[in-house]
Amino acid sequence: MMYPFMTLNDKTEIVHSDAYIDNNQETVKVYFEKPIYGGFNSAECYLPSYEWKNINGFSKEEINSFQELLKSTAHIIISLAREGGFENAANF
């Protein structure tokens, strides 16, 4: 399941998965999607490793900007992923 996290001013939606174990490490998938004429730009980043995959349409500068955003919010996203998103989080 994916949970909403944030919508940026340019309409980029940021959502995240539940926390899950991958290679013996807790992992959270963060997905970015921006509507464009005829479709979407999209990218995935996996926390806590900050591994980017499936980048489609976003520039290197945009990915760098997303990376900086994630560095400042990863602890919140991981906590929410453990709780089942904002709707189920006890402390948010």
Backbone as CSV, one residue per row, in Angstrom:
resi,resn,N_x,N_y,N_z,CA_x,CA_y,CA_z,C_x,C_y,C_z
1,MET,0.842,-1.174,0.000,0.000,0.000,0.000,0.891,1.242,0.000
2,MET,0.450,2.271,-0.694,1.175,3.536,-0.730,0.340,4.593,-0.003
3,TYR,1.032,5.434,0.749,0.384,6.465,1.562,0.823,7.851,1.114
4,PRO,-0.098,8.813,1.048,0.290,10.168,0.663,1.182,10.802,1.727
5,PHE,2.175,11.541,1.273,3.044,12.269,2.190,2.984,13.772,1.945
6,MET,3.163,14.190,0.678,3.271,15.623,0.405,2.997,15.886,-1.068
7,THR,2.445,17.069,-1.340,2.314,17.559,-2.706,3.111,18.854,-2.798
8,LEU,4.042,18.910,-3.736,4.873,20.098,-3.921,4.138,21.136,-4.752
9,ASN,4.653,22.370,-4.767,4.009,23.467,-5.503,3.867,23.188,-6.989
10,ASP,4.766,22.379,-7.555,4.693,22.069,-8.990,3.792,20.866,-9.278
11,LYS,3.012,20.444,-8.289,2.058,19.324,-8.378,2.712,17.943,-8.286
12,THR,4.004,17.876,-7.947,4.646,16.584,-7.724,4.068,15.968,-6.466
13,GLU,3.560,14.757,-6.597,3.018,14.006,-5.464,4.112,13.107,-4.908
14,ILE,4.221,13.062,-3.583,5.173,12.181,-2.922,4.371,11.231,-2.040
15,VAL,4.559,9.935,-2.281,3.886,8.908,-1.493,4.944,7.911,-1.013
16,HIS,4.578,7.120,-0.005,5.522,6.139,0.522,4.812,4.825,0.820
17,SER,5.614,3.770,0.860,5.101,2.442,1.165,5.072,2.210,2.674
18,ASP,4.561,1.055,3.063,4.776,0.563,4.420,6.263,0.251,4.561
19,ALA,6.747,0.208,5.784,8.107,-0.268,6.026,8.117,-1.780,5.811
20,TYR,9.168,-2.273,5.180,9.314,-3.709,4.951,10.787,-4.087,5.031
21,ILE,11.046,-5.371,5.164,12.421,-5.847,5.270,12.898,-6.291,3.891
22,ASP,14.069,-5.761,3.481,14.704,-6.131,2.221,16.189,-6.328,2.503
23,ASN,16.700,-7.515,2.225,18.105,-7.826,2.520,18.456,-7.542,3.984
24,ASN,17.573,-7.958,4.877,17.762,-7.809,6.325,17.816,-6.358,6.796
25,GLN,17.236,-5.441,6.017,17.209,-4.030,6.408,15.813,-3.468,6.220
26,GLU,15.359,-2.715,7.208,14.081,-2.033,7.067,14.183,-1.043,5.910
27,THR,13.199,-1.085,5.020,13.218,-0.268,3.813,11.864,0.380,3.609
28,VAL,11.875,1.579,3.033,10.648,2.276,2.656,10.830,2.806,1.235
29,LYS,9.888,2.486,0.368,9.885,3.019,-0.996,9.185,4.370,-0.984
30,VAL,9.837,5.381,-1.553,9.234,6.706,-1.706,9.082,6.939,-3.209
31,TYR,7.875,7.294,-3.618,7.554,7.425,-5.036,7.187,8.873,-5.335
32,PHE,7.771,9.422,-6.395,7.515,10.787,-6.846,6.812,10.717,-8.188
33,GLU,5.740,11.504,-8.343,5.011,11.516,-9.608,4.519,12.931,-9.880
34,LYS,4.839,13.417,-11.082,4.438,14.774,-11.481,3.670,14.692,-12.789
35,PRO,2.436,15.240,-12.804,1.675,15.222,-14.055,2.303,16.161,-15.085
36,ILE,2.393,15.670,-16.307,2.852,16.473,-17.431,1.895,16.224,-18.589
37,TYR,1.973,17.036,-19.595,1.106,16.842,-20.751,1.349,15.449,-21.333
38,GLY,0.306,14.651,-21.375,0.389,13.317,-21.950,0.866,12.232,-21.006
39,GLY,1.011,12.512,-19.702,1.443,11.457,-18.783,2.023,11.982,-17.479
40,PHE,3.084,11.329,-17.037,3.688,11.660,-15.749,5.201,11.494,-15.822
41,ASN,5.923,12.325,-15.056,7.309,12.054,-14.706,7.252,11.264,-13.404
42,SER,8.184,10.339,-13.213,8.145,9.539,-11.992,9.545,9.089,-11.597
43,ALA,9.679,8.741,-10.321,10.939,8.216,-9.792,10.663,7.529,-8.464
44,GLU,11.537,6.584,-8.132,11.452,5.878,-6.856,12.757,6.072,-6.103
45,CYS,12.662,6.244,-4.791,13.840,6.286,-3.935,13.568,5.372,-2.744
46,TYR,14.579,4.594,-2.379,14.444,3.632,-1.290,15.244,4.115,-0.089
47,LEU,14.547,4.253,1.031,15.180,4.677,2.281,15.459,3.450,3.133
48,PRO,16.497,3.444,3.924,17.408,4.549,4.226,18.621,4.643,3.309
49,SER,18.719,3.823,2.268,19.915,3.817,1.416,19.948,4.958,0.399
50,TYR,18.811,5.625,0.171,18.702,6.688,-0.840,19.069,6.169,-2.230
51,GLU,18.672,4.944,-2.521,18.904,4.347,-3.830,17.763,4.757,-4.760
52,TRP,18.104,5.414,-5.860,17.120,5.870,-6.840,16.962,4.834,-7.947
53,LYS,15.717,4.590,-8.358,15.421,3.650,-9.439,14.299,4.216,-10.302
54,ASN,14.209,3.699,-11.499,13.083,3.995,-12.405,12.808,5.487,-12.539
55,ILE,13.840,6.260,-12.805,13.697,7.710,-12.995,13.253,7.945,-14.434
56,ASN,12.082,8.518,-14.586,11.499,8.778,-15.907,11.034,10.227,-15.999
57,GLY,11.776,11.040,-16.756,11.351,12.402,-17.044,11.877,13.474,-16.120
58,PHE,12.318,13.133,-14.921,12.869,14.135,-14.013,14.324,14.416,-14.371
59,SER,14.714,15.681,-14.263,16.100,16.072,-14.532,16.988,15.712,-13.337
60,LYS,18.282,15.731,-13.574,19.247,15.489,-12.498,19.068,16.531,-11.387
61,GLU,18.783,17.774,-11.761,18.572,18.841,-10.774,17.330,18.562,-9.923
62,GLU,16.269,18.084,-10.569,15.054,17.754,-9.814,15.319,16.607,-8.840
63,ILE,16.030,15.593,-9.289,16.345,14.464,-8.408,17.207,14.933,-7.242
64,ASN,18.174,15.811,-7.508,19.002,16.365,-6.434,18.155,17.139,-5.431
65,SER,17.171,17.877,-5.910,16.263,18.616,-5.036,15.427,17.650,-4.185
66,PHE,14.929,16.595,-4.817,14.171,15.585,-4.074,15.055,14.911,-3.017
67,GLN,16.301,14.667,-3.374,17.235,14.036,-2.438,17.402,14.913,-1.198
68,GLU,17.565,16.218,-1.400,17.702,17.137,-0.266,16.431,17.151,0.589
69,LEU,15.283,17.134,-0.057,14.016,17.071,0.672,13.954,15.797,1.506
70,LEU,14.325,14.672,0.906,14.292,13.405,1.628,15.257,13.385,2.807
71,LYS,16.422,13.983,2.643,17.390,14.016,3.747,16.803,14.709,4.977
72,SER,15.958,15.699,4.747,15.387,16.435,5.876,14.089,15.817,6.406
73,THR,13.503,14.881,5.661,12.222,14.303,6.087,12.225,12.779,6.201
74,ALA,13.346,12.132,5.912,13.390,10.659,5.901,12.943,10.075,7.237
75,HIS,13.366,10.674,8.342,12.978,10.150,9.655,11.465,10.185,9.842
76,ILE,10.810,11.203,9.301,9.347,11.305,9.395,8.695,10.256,8.500
77,ILE,9.189,10.126,7.279,8.622,9.161,6.341,8.758,7.745,6.885
78,ILE,9.925,7.396,7.410,10.137,6.050,7.949,9.212,5.794,9.134
79,SER,9.061,6.779,9.990,8.150,6.638,11.128,6.711,6.440,10.652
80,LEU,6.283,7.234,9.686,4.926,7.092,9.146,4.743,5.739,8.464
81,ALA,5.771,5.263,7.779,5.700,3.968,7.106,5.503,2.837,8.108
82,ARG,6.081,2.978,9.280,5.902,1.971,10.336,4.489,1.988,10.893
83,GLU,3.862,3.149,10.870,2.533,3.334,11.454,1.384,3.122,10.470
84,GLY,1.678,3.115,9.177,0.620,2.995,8.186,0.144,4.339,7.673
85,GLY,1.047,5.303,7.546,0.723,6.612,6.989,0.174,7.591,8.011
86,PHE,-0.089,8.818,7.541,-0.610,9.879,8.429,-1.896,9.469,9.131
87,GLU,-2.763,8.797,8.418,-4.084,8.428,8.957,-3.982,7.580,10.219
88,ASN,-2.950,6.759,10.313,-2.811,5.850,11.451,-1.741,6.257,12.444
89,ALA,-1.003,7.315,12.150,0.102,7.723,13.026,-0.428,8.323,14.314
90,ALA,0.124,7.868,15.416,-0.344,8.314,16.736,0.211,9.668,17.121
91,ASN,1.419,9.999,16.665,2.086,11.205,17.150,2.158,12.330,16.137
92,PHE,1.410,12.238,15.037,1.469,13.295,14.030,0.154,13.990,13.904
